[in-house]
Amino acid sequence: MSAQPALQTIFPAPLKNWVTPKSTNRDEAFRERTIRITVGILIAVLFLVILAQGAFFPSTWELISLPTLVVVMLVVSVAAAVAVANERIGLAGFFTIMTMYMGSVGVLAISGFATRLTLPVFLLTLVVATLLVSPRQLLITVVIEGITFFVVGLTHISNAPTESVSALIGATIDAIFILAISGLFLSRLRTEFDSRFKVLSQSLAQVESSSKQLSHANEELKISIMRAEEATERAKVASQAKSQFLANMSHELRTPLNAINGYAEIMIAGMVGPLVPKQNELIGFILENGKRQLTLVNNILDLSRIEAGADKECDQVHSAR
């Protein structure tokens, strides 16, 4: 078994758990994920810097020095990690921006304008702040960074030789101008992002609401179909019972009617002795009405047979489908 699969089984799961937000709100989840990724990168980088300083670049610990700056930034980064782990997103975002701001001020205070990292670090702080705070708070961050640049720039100007003062003034003005323009554009970008995110959230909410309504309608449709099937089955059973009842009653009625008609024909034929004319007339009426009643019973029997046959044909069609 190679070492790479072993590393993949050790590291991906904890890293995935760390960058996965716990918040269910979309906006909060985005901010939380950004904080988790940023804080994780900061802690890893600061920890490597501390190791590199101890092993390869030992330096004197002073109040304003690179080792002190790195340790303080690491402490604040850990505080941000603890806050985001406890789902205190606002406090975690404040600690994250504070860590990067401290790094920006530290680089400016220690190296001044001599290093090319000064302005990029300040701009990176603004970019992270754009993702974590509101447009108003972002503008406040821009103002604070501009004031910091101005104050620290004055300090370097007052301690600089006469021939480099003009260069420091120009660098300070350029940096403040770049920070101001970048802050304004980033603030506008965050405002546009919030506006579009709000529209998207409303659209998603409408889609979720429509989906719930559709699901509810489907459930009601299923219930209606089940009730219709039950009603159809009950109607089928009732129809079969009715047909069976009519068939049985028709047979039960036809049997005594045949006997009545037969006895009447025997009496009219004189097989039981001679009858007076009035008796023949009355027995004729009995025979006539008996035959009419028998015709009606036969019609009912034929109708019940037809209905029974139609039901059987419908059952055969449904079973064939």
C-alpha positions in Angstrom: 0.0 0.0 0.0 1.5 3.4 -1.1 1.9 6.4 1.2 -0.4 8.6 -0.9 -3.6 6.7 -0.2 -2.6 6.7 3.5 -2.3 10.5 3.5 -5.6 10.8 1.7 -7.3 8.8 4.4 -5.8 10.9 7.1 -6.1 14.5 5.9 -9.1 15.0 3.5 -11.8 14.2 6.1 -10.6 16.6 8.8 -10.0 19.4 6.2 -13.4 18.8 4.7 -15.1 18.9 8.1 -13.2 22.2 8.9 -14.2 24.1 5.7 -17.8 22.8 5.7 -20.0 25.5 7.3 -22.4 24.6 10.1 -24.9 27.4 9.4 -28.1 26.7 7.4 -28.5 30.3 6.2 -26.9 30.7 2.7 -25.4 34.1 3.5 -24.0 33.1 6.8 -22.7 29.8 5.3 -20.8 31.7 2.7 -19.2 34.0 5.3 -18.5 31.1 7.6 -16.8 29.1 4.8 -14.7 32.1 3.8 -13.6 32.6 7.5 -12.8 28.9 7.9 -10.6 28.9 4.8 -8.9 32.2 5.5 -8.2 31.3 9.2 -6.9 27.9 8.3 -4.4 29.4 5.7 -3.3 32.1 8.2 -2.6 29.6 11.0 -0.7 27.3 8.7 1.4 30.1 7.2 2.1 31.8 10.6 3.1 28.5 12.1 5.5 27.8 9.3 6.9 31.3 9.7 7.6 30.7 13.4 9.3 27.4 12.6 11.4 29.0 9.8 12.4 31.9 12.1 13.5 29.5 14.9 15.4 27.2 12.5 16.9 29.5 9.9 16.3 33.2 10.7 16.7 33.7 14.4 16.0 37.4 15.4 15.9 39.5 18.6 12.5 39.7 20.3 11.4 43.3 20.6 8.2 45.1 21.1 8.0 46.0 17.4 9.6 43.1 15.6 8.7 40.3 13.2 8.7 37.5 15.8 6.4 39.5 18.1 4.1 40.3 15.2 3.8 36.7 14.0 3.0 35.4 17.5 0.3 38.0 18.1 -1.2 37.3 14.7 -1.2 33.6 15.4 -3.0 34.2 18.8 -5.7 36.3 17.1 -6.1 33.7 14.3 -6.6 31.0 16.8 -9.2 33.2 18.5 -11.0 33.5 15.2 -10.9 29.7 14.7 -12.4 29.2 18.2 -15.1 31.8 17.4 -16.1 30.2 14.1 -16.1 26.8 15.6 -18.6 28.1 18.2 -20.7 29.5 15.3 -20.0 33.1 16.3 -19.6 34.3 12.8 -19.5 38.1 13.5 -16.8 37.8 16.1 -14.8 35.4 13.9 -14.9 37.8 11.0 -13.7 40.6 13.2 -10.7 38.5 14.5 -9.9 37.5 10.9 -9.8 41.0 9.6 -7.9 42.1 12.7 -5.3 39.5 12.1 -4.7 40.6 8.5 -4.8 44.3 9.5 -2.2 43.7 12.2 0.0 42.0 9.6 -0.4 44.9 7.3 0.4 47.5 10.0 3.3 45.4 11.2 4.9 45.0 7.8 4.5 48.8 7.2 5.9 49.7 10.7 8.9 47.3 10.4 9.8 47.6 6.8 8.2 50.8 5.8 7.9 51.4 2.1 11.1 49.6 1.4 9.3 46.3 0.8 6.9 45.6 -2.0 4.6 43.6 0.4 3.2 46.6 2.2 0.6 47.7 -0.3 -0.4 44.2 -1.5 -1.0 43.1 2.2 -3.2 46.1 2.8 -5.2 45.4 -0.4 -5.5 41.7 0.5 -7.0 42.8 3.8 -9.6 44.9 1.9 -10.4 41.9 -0.3 -11.1 39.7 2.7 -13.1 42.4 4.4 -15.2 42.7 1.2 -16.3 39.1 1.6 -16.9 39.2 5.4 -18.4 42.6 6.3 -21.1 45.0 5.0 -20.3 47.8 2.5 -20.4 50.4 5.4 -18.0 48.4 7.5 -15.8 48.0 4.5 -15.6 51.8 4.0 -14.7 52.1 7.7 -11.9 49.6 7.2 -10.7 51.7 4.2 -10.6 54.8 6.3 -8.7 53.1 9.1 -6.2 51.7 6.7 -5.7 55.1 5.1 -5.2 56.8 8.5 -2.8 54.0 9.4 -0.8 54.6 6.2 -0.7 58.3 6.8 0.4 58.0 10.5 3.0 55.4 9.9 4.2 57.3 6.8 4.6 60.5 8.8 6.7 58.5 11.3 9.0 57.2 8.6 9.2 60.7 7.0 10.2 62.3 10.3 13.0 59.7 10.7 14.2 59.7 7.1 17.1 61.7 5.6 16.2 64.9 3.9 16.9 63.6 0.4 14.3 60.7 0.7 11.5 62.7 2.3 9.9 63.6 -1.0 10.0 60.0 -2.1 8.3 58.9 1.1 5.6 61.6 0.8 4.9 60.5 -2.8 4.8 56.8 -1.8 2.4 57.6 1.1 0.1 59.6 -1.1 0.1 57.0 -3.8 -0.7 54.2 -1.3 -3.6 56.2 0.3 -5.0 57.0 -3.2 -4.8 53.3 -4.3 -6.4 52.2 -1.0 -9.2 54.7 -1.4 -10.0 53.8 -5.0 -9.8 50.1 -4.3 -12.0 50.5 -1.2 -14.7 52.4 -3.2 -14.7 49.8 -6.0 -14.8 46.9 -3.6 -17.6 48.5 -1.6 -19.6 49.0 -4.8 -18.8 45.3 -5.7 -20.1 44.1 -2.3 -23.2 46.2 -2.7 -23.9 44.7 -6.1 -23.1 41.2 -4.8 -25.5 41.7 -1.9 -28.3 42.9 -4.2 -27.9 40.0 -6.6 -27.6 37.6 -3.7 -30.9 38.9 -2.3 -32.6 38.5 -5.6 -31.2 35.0 -6.0 -32.3 34.1 -2.4 -35.8 35.3 -3.2 -35.9 33.3 -6.4 -34.6 30.2 -4.5 -37.3 30.8 -1.8 -40.0 30.9 -4.5 -38.7 27.8 -6.1 -38.7 26.0 -2.8 -42.2 27.2 -2.1 -43.4 26.1 -5.5 -41.7 22.7 -5.0 -43.4 22.3 -1.6 -46.8 23.3 -3.2 -46.2 20.8 -6.1 -45.3 18.1 -3.6 -48.4 18.8 -1.6 -50.5 18.8 -4.8 -49.0 15.4 -5.8 -49.8 14.0 -2.4 -53.4 15.2 -2.7 -53.6 13.8 -6.2 -52.4 10.4 -4.9 -55.0 10.5 -2.2 -57.7 11.4 -4.7 -56.6 8.6 -7.0 -56.7 6.1 -4.1 -60.2 7.3 -3.1 -61.4 7.1 -6.7 -60.0 3.6 -7.0 -61.8 2.6 -3.7 -65.0 4.2 -4.9 -64.7 2.4 -8.3 -64.1 -0.9 -6.5 -67.2 -0.3 -4.2 -69.3 0.6 -7.2 -68.1 -2.6 -9.0 -69.0 -4.7 -6.0 -72.4 -3.0 -5.7 -73.1 -3.5 -9.4 -72.2 -7.2 -9.2 -74.4 -7.6 -6.2 -77.3 -5.8 -7.9 -77.0 -8.0 -11.0 -76.8 -11.1 -8.9 -79.9 -10.0 -6.9 -81.9 -9.2 -10.1 -81.0 -12.6 -11.6 -82.0 -14.5 -8.4 -85.2 -12.5 -8.1 -86.1 -13.0 -11.7 -85.7 -16.8 -11.4 -87.7 -16.8 -8.2 -90.5 -14.8 -9.8 -90.7 -16.7 -13.1 -91.2 -20.1 -11.4 -94.5 -19.3 -9.7 -95.7 -17.3 -12.7 -95.2 -20.3 -15.0 -97.2 -22.4 -12.5 -100.0 -19.9 -12.4 -100.1 -19.6 -16.2 -100.1 -23.4 -16.5 -103.0 -23.9 -14.1 -105.0 -21.2 -15.9 -104.5 -22.9 -19.3 -105.5 -26.3 -17.8 -108.7 -24.7 -16.4 -109.6 -23.0 -19.7 -109.0 -26.2 -21.6 -111.6 -27.9 -19.4 -109.3 -30.5 -18.1 -110.7 -30.0 -14.6 -114.4 -29.9 -15.6 -116.7 -27.5 -17.4 -116.7 -23.8 -16.4 -119.4 -21.2 -16.8 -118.6 -18.4 -19.3 -117.9 -15.9 -16.5 -115.3 -18.2 -15.0 -113.7 -18.7 -18.4 -113.6 -14.9 -18.8 -111.9 -14.3 -15.4 -109.4 -17.2 -15.9 -108.6 -15.7 -19.3 -107.8 -12.4 -17.6 -105.6 -14.2 -15.1 -103.7 -16.0 -17.9 -103.3 -12.8 -20.0 -101.9 -10.8 -17.0 -99.7 -13.7 -15.9 -98.1 -13.9 -19.4 -97.6 -10.1 -19.4 -95.9 -10.4 -16.0 -93.8 -13.3 -17.2 -92.7 -11.1 -20.1 -91.6 -8.4 -17.8 -89.7 -10.8 -15.6 -87.9 -12.3 -18.6 -86.9 -8.8 -19.8 -85.4 -8.1 -16.3 -83.6 -11.4 -16.5 -82.2 -10.6 -19.9 -81.1 -7.1 -18.7 -79.3 -8.6 -15.7 -77.5 -11.0 -18.0 -76.5 -8.2 -20.3 -75.0 -6.2 -17.4 -73.2 -9.2 -16.1 -71.7 -9.8 -19.5 -70.6 -6.2 -19.8 -68.9 -6.3 -16.4 -67.0 -9.4 -17.4 -65.9 -7.8 -20.7 -64.6 -4.7 -18.7 -62.7 -7.0 -16.3 -61.1 -8.8 -19.3 -60.1 -5.4 -20.9 -58.5 -4.1 -17.6 -56.7 -7.4 -17.0 -55.4 -7.3 -20.6 -54.0 -3.8 -20.0 
